[in-house]
Amino acid sequence: MPETIDQVAVARLLEMVGNDPDFVDELVDDYLAEAPQLRAAVRAALDAGDADGIVLPAHTLKGTSANLGGVRVAEIAQGIEERGRAGDLDGVDAMLADLEVALIELTAAFEPARARRWTSP
């Protein structure tokens, strides 16, 4: 099973922010506040049958997740985004269920990474 957090992505992010783990903490806190809202926006668009409406929140979730090392969340969000762009909502409900699990796992993985000050284990 792959790591929940891509350590290479986190190291790259840490370097980009001047090796400031407190700033990474802030980015993660913002992500933890925003990710459920983005997931909810995808759910609302899906429930409304609005394929176009899932594209932007899925795209945003993909990018922010990837930047923080949340590869699995980013992959699922990318799949949802692609379905929205194609106008095909088939399977998006199952993808959202997978996304929810991946978000829970990523959220849990942030705490030990934060305790290590975002350095590799």
Secondary structure by P-SEA (a helix, b strand, c coil): ccccccaaaaaaaaaaacccaaaaaaaaaaaaacaaaaaaaaaaaaaacccccccaaaaaaaaaaaaacaaaaaaaaaaaaaaaaaccccaaaaaaaaaaaaaaaaaaaaaaaaaaccccc
